[in-house]
Amino acid sequence: MGSQFSEDIHGTINPNDAGHLQEPVRRFARTDFPRLDESLTVEGALRLIRLKGLGERIIYFYVVDAENHLRGILPTRKLLTSMPSVRLGDIMSTDIVSVPASASVLEACEMFLEHKFLAFPVVDEDGRMLGVVDAGLFTKETLNIAERHHVDDVFQMIGFGIQQIKGKSAFGIFRYRFPWLIATMASGTICALLTGFYEATLAEAIVLAFFITLVLALGESVSIQSMTVALQNLHFGKPNLKDYFRWLRREASATLLLGLACGAAVGSIAWVWRGEPLAALVIGLSVLLSVLAAGIIGMSIPTLLHAIHEDSKIAAGPITLATTDILTLVFYFNIATVLLG
Protein backbone atom coordinates (compact mmCIF):
# COMPACT_ATOMS: atom_id res chain seq x y z
CA MET A 1 0.00 0.00 0.00
CA GLY A 2 2.83 2.40 0.84
CA SER A 3 4.28 2.35 -2.68
CA GLN A 4 1.13 3.71 -4.27
CA PHE A 5 1.32 6.79 -2.10
CA SER A 6 4.98 7.42 -2.86
CA GLU A 7 4.15 7.45 -6.58
CA ASP A 8 1.69 10.28 -5.99
CA ILE A 9 4.20 12.67 -4.47
CA HIS A 10 4.57 15.73 -6.71
CA GLY A 11 7.10 17.63 -4.62
CA THR A 12 6.48 21.01 -3.09
CA ILE A 13 2.91 22.23 -2.64
CA ASN A 14 2.23 25.93 -2.70
CA PRO A 15 -0.46 26.87 -0.15
CA ASN A 16 -1.56 29.67 -2.48
CA ASP A 17 -2.58 27.05 -5.06
CA ALA A 18 -6.28 26.66 -4.24
CA GLY A 19 -6.54 23.60 -6.48
CA HIS A 20 -4.19 21.53 -4.33
CA LEU A 21 -5.64 22.70 -1.02
CA GLN A 22 -8.68 20.43 -1.30
CA GLU A 23 -6.80 17.30 -2.41
CA PRO A 24 -6.35 14.43 0.08
CA VAL A 25 -3.16 14.86 2.07
CA ARG A 26 -2.44 11.12 1.75
CA ARG A 27 -1.48 11.73 -1.87
CA PHE A 28 1.54 13.67 -0.68
CA ALA A 29 2.58 11.45 2.20
CA ARG A 30 6.12 10.07 2.08
CA THR A 31 6.71 6.41 2.82
CA ASP A 32 10.53 6.43 2.91
CA PHE A 33 10.73 6.46 6.71
CA PRO A 34 11.87 3.66 9.07
CA ARG A 35 9.06 1.87 10.93
CA LEU A 36 10.34 0.87 14.35
CA ASP A 37 8.56 -1.96 16.15
CA GLU A 38 7.73 -1.17 19.78
CA SER A 39 9.35 -4.44 20.90
CA LEU A 40 12.76 -3.38 19.57
CA THR A 41 15.51 -2.18 21.87
CA VAL A 42 17.48 0.98 21.18
CA GLU A 43 20.34 -1.15 19.88
CA GLY A 44 18.01 -3.07 17.57
CA ALA A 45 16.41 0.15 16.30
CA LEU A 46 19.76 1.69 15.44
CA ARG A 47 20.80 -1.50 13.66
CA LEU A 48 17.56 -1.45 11.64
CA ILE A 49 18.06 2.21 10.74
CA ARG A 50 21.59 1.53 9.53
CA LEU A 51 20.33 -1.40 7.47
CA LYS A 52 17.31 0.27 5.82
CA GLY A 53 18.45 3.89 5.79
CA LEU A 54 16.72 7.08 6.87
CA GLY A 55 14.86 8.19 3.76
CA GLU A 56 14.90 11.63 2.20
CA ARG A 57 14.04 13.75 5.24
CA ILE A 58 13.74 12.37 8.78
CA ILE A 59 12.53 14.64 11.58
CA TYR A 60 10.89 12.16 13.97
CA PHE A 61 10.94 8.38 14.33
CA TYR A 62 7.65 6.50 14.55
CA VAL A 63 6.99 3.37 16.60
CA VAL A 64 4.42 0.84 15.37
CA ASP A 65 3.16 -2.59 16.44
CA ALA A 66 3.17 -5.80 14.42
CA GLU A 67 0.07 -4.70 12.47
CA ASN A 68 1.51 -1.27 11.65
CA HIS A 69 -0.68 0.62 14.14
CA LEU A 70 1.01 3.82 15.26
CA ARG A 71 1.94 3.47 18.95
CA GLY A 72 4.26 6.35 19.64
CA ILE A 73 6.77 8.93 18.48
CA LEU A 74 10.45 8.68 19.28
CA PRO A 75 12.51 11.88 19.33
CA THR A 76 15.97 11.50 17.86
CA ARG A 77 17.58 12.75 21.06
CA LYS A 78 16.04 9.94 23.13
CA LEU A 79 17.04 7.34 20.59
CA LEU A 80 20.68 8.46 20.64
CA THR A 81 21.03 9.01 24.38
CA SER A 82 19.18 6.00 25.83
CA MET A 83 20.93 2.80 26.88
CA PRO A 84 21.17 0.11 24.16
CA SER A 85 19.06 -2.42 26.09
CA VAL A 86 16.08 -0.10 26.67
CA ARG A 87 12.89 -0.99 24.78
CA LEU A 88 11.46 1.62 22.44
CA GLY A 89 8.05 1.16 24.04
CA ASP A 90 9.49 2.47 27.32
CA ILE A 91 10.96 5.71 25.95
CA MET A 92 8.56 6.64 23.15
CA SER A 93 6.05 9.45 23.55
CA THR A 94 2.43 8.32 23.37
CA ASP A 95 1.13 11.88 23.04
CA ILE A 96 0.47 11.49 19.33
CA VAL A 97 -0.91 14.10 16.98
CA SER A 98 -1.62 12.56 13.59
CA VAL A 99 -3.30 13.56 10.35
CA PRO A 100 -6.23 11.39 9.21
CA ALA A 101 -5.80 9.97 5.73
CA SER A 102 -9.13 11.57 4.79
CA ALA A 103 -7.87 15.09 5.66
CA SER A 104 -7.28 17.62 2.91
CA VAL A 105 -4.06 19.52 2.28
CA LEU A 106 -5.71 22.63 3.71
CA GLU A 107 -6.56 20.80 6.96
CA ALA A 108 -2.99 19.54 7.21
CA CYS A 109 -1.66 23.09 6.77
CA GLU A 110 -3.93 24.26 9.58
CA MET A 111 -2.53 21.51 11.83
CA PHE A 112 1.02 22.69 11.16
CA LEU A 113 0.02 26.20 12.21
CA GLU A 114 -1.84 25.01 15.31
CA HIS A 115 0.76 22.60 16.69
CA LYS A 116 4.00 24.02 15.20
CA PHE A 117 5.31 20.49 14.53
CA LEU A 118 7.68 19.94 11.62
CA ALA A 119 6.05 16.67 10.54
CA PHE A 120 2.92 14.60 11.12
CA PRO A 121 2.19 10.89 10.65
CA VAL A 122 -0.71 10.09 8.31
CA VAL A 123 -2.95 7.27 9.62
CA ASP A 124 -6.04 5.49 8.30
CA GLU A 125 -9.30 5.13 10.22
CA ASP A 126 -7.92 2.08 12.07
CA GLY A 127 -4.79 3.92 13.23
CA ARG A 128 -2.43 2.22 10.77
CA MET A 129 0.41 4.42 9.66
CA LEU A 130 0.40 5.20 5.93
CA GLY A 131 3.07 7.84 5.59
CA VAL A 132 4.53 11.14 6.77
CA VAL A 133 3.93 14.73 5.69
CA ASP A 134 6.32 17.49 6.71
CA ALA A 135 6.20 21.27 6.47
CA GLY A 136 8.67 21.23 3.59
CA LEU A 137 5.98 19.83 1.29
CA PHE A 138 3.81 22.91 1.68
CA THR A 139 6.32 25.67 1.06
CA LYS A 140 8.94 26.38 -1.57
CA GLU A 141 11.45 27.03 1.17
CA THR A 142 13.86 24.20 2.00
CA LEU A 143 13.20 22.92 5.50
CA ASN A 144 16.33 23.51 7.56
CA ILE A 145 15.74 22.63 11.20
CA ALA A 146 19.18 23.95 12.14
CA GLU A 147 17.88 27.53 11.87
CA ARG A 148 14.94 28.31 14.12
CA HIS A 149 14.07 31.59 12.41
CA HIS A 150 13.91 29.75 9.08
CA VAL A 151 11.43 27.26 10.54
CA ASP A 152 9.32 30.21 11.70
CA ASP A 153 9.39 31.53 8.13
CA VAL A 154 8.01 28.20 6.90
CA PHE A 155 5.02 28.44 9.22
CA GLN A 156 4.50 32.11 8.33
CA MET A 157 4.41 31.29 4.62
CA ILE A 158 1.92 28.46 5.15
CA GLY A 159 -0.26 30.69 7.30
CA PHE A 160 -0.12 33.58 4.88
CA GLY A 161 -1.20 31.30 2.02
CA ILE A 162 -4.13 29.95 4.00
CA GLN A 163 -5.19 33.41 5.14
CA GLN A 164 -5.23 34.63 1.55
CA ILE A 165 -7.14 31.69 0.09
CA LYS A 166 -9.37 30.10 2.72
CA GLY A 167 -12.95 31.21 2.42
CA LYS A 168 -12.12 34.10 0.09
CA SER A 169 -13.39 34.61 -3.42
CA ALA A 170 -11.64 36.77 -5.99
CA PHE A 171 -13.71 39.69 -4.71
CA GLY A 172 -12.70 38.89 -1.13
CA ILE A 173 -9.01 39.00 -2.05
CA PHE A 174 -9.66 42.23 -3.96
CA ARG A 175 -11.21 43.81 -0.84
CA TYR A 176 -8.20 42.69 1.20
CA ARG A 177 -5.59 44.22 -1.11
CA PHE A 178 -7.27 47.18 -2.81
CA PRO A 179 -7.40 49.57 0.20
CA TRP A 180 -3.61 49.64 0.39
CA LEU A 181 -3.38 50.61 -3.29
CA ILE A 182 -5.39 53.73 -2.52
CA ALA A 183 -2.18 55.04 -0.93
CA THR A 184 -0.44 54.73 -4.30
CA MET A 185 -3.25 56.51 -6.14
CA ALA A 186 -3.37 59.24 -3.51
CA SER A 187 0.38 59.83 -3.68
CA GLY A 188 0.23 60.00 -7.49
CA THR A 189 -2.45 62.65 -7.27
CA ILE A 190 -0.46 64.65 -4.70
CA CYS A 191 2.67 64.40 -6.85
CA ALA A 192 0.73 65.69 -9.86
CA LEU A 193 -0.55 68.64 -7.81
CA LEU A 194 2.96 69.39 -6.55
CA THR A 195 4.32 69.37 -10.09
CA GLY A 196 1.62 71.78 -11.19
CA PHE A 197 2.26 74.05 -8.19
CA TYR A 198 5.95 74.34 -9.12
CA GLU A 199 5.30 74.71 -12.85
CA ALA A 200 7.05 78.07 -12.94
CA THR A 201 10.19 76.59 -11.39
CA LEU A 202 10.25 73.83 -14.01
CA ALA A 203 9.75 76.40 -16.77
CA GLU A 204 12.80 78.39 -15.55
CA ALA A 205 15.02 75.28 -15.51
CA ILE A 206 13.65 72.75 -17.98
CA VAL A 207 16.49 70.34 -17.17
CA LEU A 208 14.77 69.62 -13.84
CA ALA A 209 11.81 68.09 -15.69
CA PHE A 210 14.13 65.69 -17.51
CA PHE A 211 15.39 64.20 -14.25
CA ILE A 212 12.15 63.90 -12.26
CA THR A 213 11.65 60.26 -13.25
CA LEU A 214 15.22 59.33 -12.35
CA VAL A 215 15.09 61.06 -8.96
CA LEU A 216 11.78 59.35 -8.11
CA ALA A 217 13.07 55.95 -9.27
CA LEU A 218 16.18 56.19 -7.08
CA GLY A 219 14.12 57.05 -4.02
CA GLU A 220 11.67 54.20 -4.66
CA SER A 221 14.47 51.68 -5.23
CA VAL A 222 16.24 52.56 -2.00
CA SER A 223 12.99 52.55 0.00
CA ILE A 224 12.15 49.05 -1.25
CA GLN A 225 15.65 47.83 -0.38
CA SER A 226 15.34 49.28 3.13
CA MET A 227 11.83 47.85 3.52
CA THR A 228 13.14 44.39 2.61
CA VAL A 229 15.85 44.72 5.27
CA ALA A 230 13.20 45.77 7.82
CA LEU A 231 10.95 42.80 7.02
CA GLN A 232 13.90 40.43 7.39
CA ASN A 233 14.73 41.96 10.77
CA LEU A 234 11.13 41.52 11.91
CA HIS A 235 11.34 37.76 11.28
CA PHE A 236 13.51 37.43 14.38
CA GLY A 237 10.78 38.56 16.76
CA LYS A 238 9.08 41.67 18.08
CA PRO A 239 11.53 44.59 18.15
CA ASN A 240 11.70 47.14 20.93
CA LEU A 241 12.55 50.82 20.58
CA LYS A 242 16.25 50.14 21.12
CA ASP A 243 16.30 47.59 18.29
CA TYR A 244 14.51 50.01 15.97
CA PHE A 245 16.98 52.85 16.58
CA ARG A 246 19.90 50.47 16.12
CA TRP A 247 18.50 49.31 12.75
CA LEU A 248 17.67 52.90 11.79
CA ARG A 249 21.17 54.16 12.58
CA ARG A 250 22.76 51.43 10.49
CA GLU A 251 20.36 51.92 7.57
CA ALA A 252 20.72 55.72 7.66
CA SER A 253 24.50 55.39 7.51
CA ALA A 254 24.26 53.05 4.53
CA THR A 255 21.72 55.16 2.64
CA LEU A 256 23.73 58.33 3.32
CA LEU A 257 26.64 56.76 1.44
CA LEU A 258 24.26 55.62 -1.31
CA GLY A 259 22.81 59.11 -1.54
CA LEU A 260 26.25 60.73 -1.81
CA ALA A 261 27.30 58.32 -4.56
CA CYS A 262 24.05 58.52 -6.53
CA GLY A 263 23.75 62.31 -6.09
CA ALA A 264 27.30 62.88 -7.32
CA ALA A 265 26.76 60.59 -10.30
CA VAL A 266 23.39 62.03 -11.40
CA GLY A 267 24.46 65.61 -10.75
CA SER A 268 27.59 65.11 -12.84
CA ILE A 269 25.54 63.67 -15.69
CA ALA A 270 23.20 66.69 -15.61
CA TRP A 271 26.15 69.12 -15.54
CA VAL A 272 27.99 67.47 -18.44
CA TRP A 273 24.83 67.14 -20.50
CA ARG A 274 23.29 70.59 -20.02
CA GLY A 275 26.21 72.65 -18.74
CA GLU A 276 24.14 74.20 -15.94
CA PRO A 277 26.07 73.79 -12.66
CA LEU A 278 23.34 75.25 -10.41
CA ALA A 279 20.66 72.96 -11.83
CA ALA A 280 23.06 70.01 -11.50
CA LEU A 281 23.59 70.96 -7.84
CA VAL A 282 19.80 70.96 -7.30
CA ILE A 283 19.49 67.51 -8.84
CA GLY A 284 22.44 66.01 -6.95
CA LEU A 285 21.39 67.48 -3.61
CA SER A 286 17.80 66.30 -4.14
CA VAL A 287 19.00 62.77 -4.86
CA LEU A 288 21.11 62.79 -1.70
CA LEU A 289 18.24 63.91 0.56
CA SER A 290 15.60 61.74 -1.11
CA VAL A 291 17.73 58.59 -0.90
CA LEU A 292 18.51 59.25 2.77
CA ALA A 293 14.83 59.87 3.52
CA ALA A 294 13.84 56.77 1.53
CA GLY A 295 16.08 54.58 3.69
CA ILE A 296 14.52 55.98 6.87
CA ILE A 297 11.00 55.56 5.50
CA GLY A 298 11.66 52.02 4.26
CA MET A 299 12.96 51.01 7.68
CA SER A 300 10.30 52.82 9.72
CA ILE A 301 6.98 52.04 8.03
CA PRO A 302 7.15 48.20 8.18
CA THR A 303 8.34 48.42 11.80
CA LEU A 304 5.47 50.75 12.70
CA LEU A 305 2.87 48.57 10.97
CA HIS A 306 4.29 45.51 12.71
CA ALA A 307 4.01 47.29 16.06
CA ILE A 308 0.32 48.07 15.52
CA HIS A 309 -0.36 44.50 14.29
CA GLU A 310 -1.06 45.41 10.69
CA ASP A 311 -0.06 43.01 7.89
CA SER A 312 3.29 44.59 7.03
CA LYS A 313 3.85 42.43 3.94
CA ILE A 314 0.75 43.77 2.20
CA ALA A 315 0.60 47.32 3.51
CA ALA A 316 4.27 48.25 3.76
CA GLY A 317 5.01 48.38 0.02
CA PRO A 318 2.31 50.80 -1.16
CA ILE A 319 2.59 53.08 1.89
CA THR A 320 6.40 53.17 1.74
CA LEU A 321 6.46 54.02 -1.97
CA ALA A 322 3.72 56.62 -1.65
CA THR A 323 5.46 58.42 1.20
CA THR A 324 8.82 58.27 -0.57
CA ASP A 325 7.44 59.76 -3.81
CA ILE A 326 5.81 62.69 -2.02
CA LEU A 327 8.88 63.57 0.06
CA THR A 328 11.16 63.21 -2.97
CA LEU A 329 9.19 65.81 -4.94
CA VAL A 330 8.95 68.11 -1.92
CA PHE A 331 12.75 68.03 -1.61
CA TYR A 332 13.26 68.39 -5.35
CA PHE A 333 11.03 71.39 -5.95
CA ASN A 334 11.86 73.27 -2.75
CA ILE A 335 15.62 72.90 -3.23
CA ALA A 336 15.15 74.14 -6.82
CA THR A 337 13.07 77.09 -5.63
CA VAL A 338 15.64 78.13 -3.02
CA LEU A 339 18.74 77.69 -5.16
CA LEU A 340 17.31 78.90 -8.47
CA GLY A 341 15.25 81.74 -7.01
C-alpha positions as CSV (number, residue, x, y, z in Angstrom):
1,M,0.0,0.0,0.0
2,G,2.8,2.4,0.8
3,S,4.3,2.4,-2.7
4,Q,1.1,3.7,-4.3
5,F,1.3,6.8,-2.1
6,S,5.0,7.4,-2.9
7,E,4.2,7.5,-6.6
8,D,1.7,10.3,-6.0
9,I,4.2,12.7,-4.5
10,H,4.6,15.7,-6.7
11,G,7.1,17.6,-4.6
12,T,6.5,21.0,-3.1
13,I,2.9,22.2,-2.6
14,N,2.2,25.9,-2.7
15,P,-0.5,26.9,-0.1
16,N,-1.6,29.7,-2.5
17,D,-2.6,27.1,-5.1
18,A,-6.3,26.7,-4.2
19,G,-6.5,23.6,-6.5
20,H,-4.2,21.5,-4.3
21,L,-5.6,22.7,-1.0
22,Q,-8.7,20.4,-1.3
23,E,-6.8,17.3,-2.4
24,P,-6.3,14.4,0.1
25,V,-3.2,14.9,2.1
26,R,-2.4,11.1,1.8
27,R,-1.5,11.7,-1.9
28,F,1.5,13.7,-0.7
29,A,2.6,11.5,2.2
30,R,6.1,10.1,2.1
31,T,6.7,6.4,2.8
32,D,10.5,6.4,2.9
33,F,10.7,6.5,6.7
34,P,11.9,3.7,9.1
35,R,9.1,1.9,10.9
36,L,10.3,0.9,14.4
37,D,8.6,-2.0,16.1
38,E,7.7,-1.2,19.8
39,S,9.3,-4.4,20.9
40,L,12.8,-3.4,19.6
41,T,15.5,-2.2,21.9
42,V,17.5,1.0,21.2
43,E,20.3,-1.1,19.9
44,G,18.0,-3.1,17.6
45,A,16.4,0.1,16.3
46,L,19.8,1.7,15.4
47,R,20.8,-1.5,13.7
48,L,17.6,-1.5,11.6
49,I,18.1,2.2,10.7
50,R,21.6,1.5,9.5
51,L,20.3,-1.4,7.5
52,K,17.3,0.3,5.8
53,G,18.5,3.9,5.8
54,L,16.7,7.1,6.9
55,G,14.9,8.2,3.8
56,E,14.9,11.6,2.2
57,R,14.0,13.7,5.2
58,I,13.7,12.4,8.8
59,I,12.5,14.6,11.6
60,Y,10.9,12.2,14.0
61,F,10.9,8.4,14.3
62,Y,7.7,6.5,14.6
63,V,7.0,3.4,16.6
64,V,4.4,0.8,15.4
65,D,3.2,-2.6,16.4
66,A,3.2,-5.8,14.4
67,E,0.1,-4.7,12.5
68,N,1.5,-1.3,11.7
69,H,-0.7,0.6,14.1
70,L,1.0,3.8,15.3
71,R,1.9,3.5,18.9
72,G,4.3,6.3,19.6
73,I,6.8,8.9,18.5
74,L,10.4,8.7,19.3
75,P,12.5,11.9,19.3
76,T,16.0,11.5,17.9
77,R,17.6,12.8,21.1
78,K,16.0,9.9,23.1
79,L,17.0,7.3,20.6
80,L,20.7,8.5,20.6
81,T,21.0,9.0,24.4
82,S,19.2,6.0,25.8
83,M,20.9,2.8,26.9
84,P,21.2,0.1,24.2
85,S,19.1,-2.4,26.1
86,V,16.1,-0.1,26.7
87,R,12.9,-1.0,24.8
88,L,11.5,1.6,22.4
89,G,8.0,1.2,24.0
90,D,9.5,2.5,27.3
91,I,11.0,5.7,26.0
92,M,8.6,6.6,23.2
93,S,6.1,9.4,23.5
94,T,2.4,8.3,23.4
95,D,1.1,11.9,23.0
96,I,0.5,11.5,19.3
97,V,-0.9,14.1,17.0
98,S,-1.6,12.6,13.6
99,V,-3.3,13.6,10.4
100,P,-6.2,11.4,9.2
101,A,-5.8,10.0,5.7
102,S,-9.1,11.6,4.8
103,A,-7.9,15.1,5.7
104,S,-7.3,17.6,2.9
105,V,-4.1,19.5,2.3
106,L,-5.7,22.6,3.7
107,E,-6.6,20.8,7.0
108,A,-3.0,19.5,7.2
109,C,-1.7,23.1,6.8
110,E,-3.9,24.3,9.6
111,M,-2.5,21.5,11.8
112,F,1.0,22.7,11.2
113,L,0.0,26.2,12.2
114,E,-1.8,25.0,15.3
115,H,0.8,22.6,16.7
116,K,4.0,24.0,15.2
117,F,5.3,20.5,14.5
118,L,7.7,19.9,11.6
119,A,6.1,16.7,10.5
120,F,2.9,14.6,11.1
121,P,2.2,10.9,10.7
122,V,-0.7,10.1,8.3
123,V,-2.9,7.3,9.6
124,D,-6.0,5.5,8.3
125,E,-9.3,5.1,10.2
126,D,-7.9,2.1,12.1
127,G,-4.8,3.9,13.2
128,R,-2.4,2.2,10.8
129,M,0.4,4.4,9.7
130,L,0.4,5.2,5.9
131,G,3.1,7.8,5.6
132,V,4.5,11.1,6.8
133,V,3.9,14.7,5.7
134,D,6.3,17.5,6.7
135,A,6.2,21.3,6.5
136,G,8.7,21.2,3.6
137,L,6.0,19.8,1.3
138,F,3.8,22.9,1.7
139,T,6.3,25.7,1.1
140,K,8.9,26.4,-1.6
141,E,11.5,27.0,1.2
142,T,13.9,24.2,2.0
143,L,13.2,22.9,5.5
144,N,16.3,23.5,7.6
145,I,15.7,22.6,11.2
146,A,19.2,23.9,12.1
147,E,17.9,27.5,11.9
148,R,14.9,28.3,14.1
149,H,14.1,31.6,12.4
150,H,13.9,29.7,9.1
151,V,11.4,27.3,10.5
152,D,9.3,30.2,11.7
153,D,9.4,31.5,8.1
154,V,8.0,28.2,6.9
155,F,5.0,28.4,9.2
156,Q,4.5,32.1,8.3
157,M,4.4,31.3,4.6
158,I,1.9,28.5,5.2
159,G,-0.3,30.7,7.3
160,F,-0.1,33.6,4.9
161,G,-1.2,31.3,2.0
162,I,-4.1,29.9,4.0
163,Q,-5.2,33.4,5.1
164,Q,-5.2,34.6,1.5
165,I,-7.1,31.7,0.1
166,K,-9.4,30.1,2.7
167,G,-13.0,31.2,2.4
168,K,-12.1,34.1,0.1
169,S,-13.4,34.6,-3.4
170,A,-11.6,36.8,-6.0
171,F,-13.7,39.7,-4.7
172,G,-12.7,38.9,-1.1
173,I,-9.0,39.0,-2.0
174,F,-9.7,42.2,-4.0
175,R,-11.2,43.8,-0.8
176,Y,-8.2,42.7,1.2
177,R,-5.6,44.2,-1.1
178,F,-7.3,47.2,-2.8
179,P,-7.4,49.6,0.2
180,W,-3.6,49.6,0.4
181,L,-3.4,50.6,-3.3
182,I,-5.4,53.7,-2.5
183,A,-2.2,55.0,-0.9
184,T,-0.4,54.7,-4.3
185,M,-3.2,56.5,-6.1
186,A,-3.4,59.2,-3.5
187,S,0.4,59.8,-3.7
188,G,0.2,60.0,-7.5
189,T,-2.5,62.7,-7.3
190,I,-0.5,64.6,-4.7
191,C,2.7,64.4,-6.9
192,A,0.7,65.7,-9.9
193,L,-0.6,68.6,-7.8
194,L,3.0,69.4,-6.5
195,T,4.3,69.4,-10.1
196,G,1.6,71.8,-11.2
197,F,2.3,74.0,-8.2
198,Y,5.9,74.3,-9.1
199,E,5.3,74.7,-12.9
200,A,7.1,78.1,-12.9
201,T,10.2,76.6,-11.4
202,L,10.3,73.8,-14.0
203,A,9.8,76.4,-16.8
204,E,12.8,78.4,-15.6
205,A,15.0,75.3,-15.5
206,I,13.7,72.7,-18.0
207,V,16.5,70.3,-17.2
208,L,14.8,69.6,-13.8
209,A,11.8,68.1,-15.7
210,F,14.1,65.7,-17.5
211,F,15.4,64.2,-14.2
212,I,12.1,63.9,-12.3
213,T,11.6,60.3,-13.3
214,L,15.2,59.3,-12.3
215,V,15.1,61.1,-9.0
216,L,11.8,59.3,-8.1
217,A,13.1,55.9,-9.3
218,L,16.2,56.2,-7.1
219,G,14.1,57.0,-4.0
220,E,11.7,54.2,-4.7
221,S,14.5,51.7,-5.2
222,V,16.2,52.6,-2.0
223,S,13.0,52.6,0.0
224,I,12.1,49.0,-1.3
225,Q,15.7,47.8,-0.4
226,S,15.3,49.3,3.1
227,M,11.8,47.9,3.5
228,T,13.1,44.4,2.6
229,V,15.8,44.7,5.3
230,A,13.2,45.8,7.8
231,L,10.9,42.8,7.0
232,Q,13.9,40.4,7.4
233,N,14.7,42.0,10.8
234,L,11.1,41.5,11.9
235,H,11.3,37.8,11.3
236,F,13.5,37.4,14.4
237,G,10.8,38.6,16.8
238,K,9.1,41.7,18.1
239,P,11.5,44.6,18.1
240,N,11.7,47.1,20.9
241,L,12.6,50.8,20.6
242,K,16.2,50.1,21.1
243,D,16.3,47.6,18.3
244,Y,14.5,50.0,16.0
245,F,17.0,52.8,16.6
246,R,19.9,50.5,16.1
247,W,18.5,49.3,12.8
248,L,17.7,52.9,11.8
249,R,21.2,54.2,12.6
250,R,22.8,51.4,10.5
251,E,20.4,51.9,7.6
252,A,20.7,55.7,7.7
253,S,24.5,55.4,7.5
254,A,24.3,53.1,4.5
255,T,21.7,55.2,2.6
256,L,23.7,58.3,3.3
257,L,26.6,56.8,1.4
258,L,24.3,55.6,-1.3
259,G,22.8,59.1,-1.5
260,L,26.2,60.7,-1.8
261,A,27.3,58.3,-4.6
262,C,24.0,58.5,-6.5
263,G,23.7,62.3,-6.1
264,A,27.3,62.9,-7.3
265,A,26.8,60.6,-10.3
266,V,23.4,62.0,-11.4
267,G,24.5,65.6,-10.7
268,S,27.6,65.1,-12.8
269,I,25.5,63.7,-15.7
270,A,23.2,66.7,-15.6
271,W,26.1,69.1,-15.5
272,V,28.0,67.5,-18.4
273,W,24.8,67.1,-20.5
274,R,23.3,70.6,-20.0
275,G,26.2,72.7,-18.7
276,E,24.1,74.2,-15.9
277,P,26.1,73.8,-12.7
278,L,23.3,75.3,-10.4
279,A,20.7,73.0,-11.8
280,A,23.1,70.0,-11.5
281,L,23.6,71.0,-7.8
282,V,19.8,71.0,-7.3
283,I,19.5,67.5,-8.8
284,G,22.4,66.0,-7.0
285,L,21.4,67.5,-3.6
286,S,17.8,66.3,-4.1
287,V,19.0,62.8,-4.9
288,L,21.1,62.8,-1.7
289,L,18.2,63.9,0.6
290,S,15.6,61.7,-1.1
291,V,17.7,58.6,-0.9
292,L,18.5,59.2,2.8
293,A,14.8,59.9,3.5
294,A,13.8,56.8,1.5
295,G,16.1,54.6,3.7
296,I,14.5,56.0,6.9
297,I,11.0,55.6,5.5
298,G,11.7,52.0,4.3
299,M,13.0,51.0,7.7
300,S,10.3,52.8,9.7
301,I,7.0,52.0,8.0
302,P,7.2,48.2,8.2
303,T,8.3,48.4,11.8
304,L,5.5,50.8,12.7
305,L,2.9,48.6,11.0
306,H,4.3,45.5,12.7
307,A,4.0,47.3,16.1
308,I,0.3,48.1,15.5
309,H,-0.4,44.5,14.3
310,E,-1.1,45.4,10.7
311,D,-0.1,43.0,7.9
312,S,3.3,44.6,7.0
313,K,3.8,42.4,3.9
314,I,0.7,43.8,2.2
315,A,0.6,47.3,3.5
316,A,4.3,48.2,3.8
317,G,5.0,48.4,0.0
318,P,2.3,50.8,-1.2
319,I,2.6,53.1,1.9
320,T,6.4,53.2,1.7
321,L,6.5,54.0,-2.0
322,A,3.7,56.6,-1.6
323,T,5.5,58.4,1.2
324,T,8.8,58.3,-0.6
325,D,7.4,59.8,-3.8
326,I,5.8,62.7,-2.0
327,L,8.9,63.6,0.1
328,T,11.2,63.2,-3.0
329,L,9.2,65.8,-4.9
330,V,9.0,68.1,-1.9
331,F,12.8,68.0,-1.6
332,Y,13.3,68.4,-5.3
333,F,11.0,71.4,-6.0
334,N,11.9,73.3,-2.8
335,I,15.6,72.9,-3.2
336,A,15.1,74.1,-6.8
337,T,13.1,77.1,-5.6
338,V,15.6,78.1,-3.0
339,L,18.7,77.7,-5.2
340,L,17.3,78.9,-8.5
341,G,15.2,81.7,-7.0
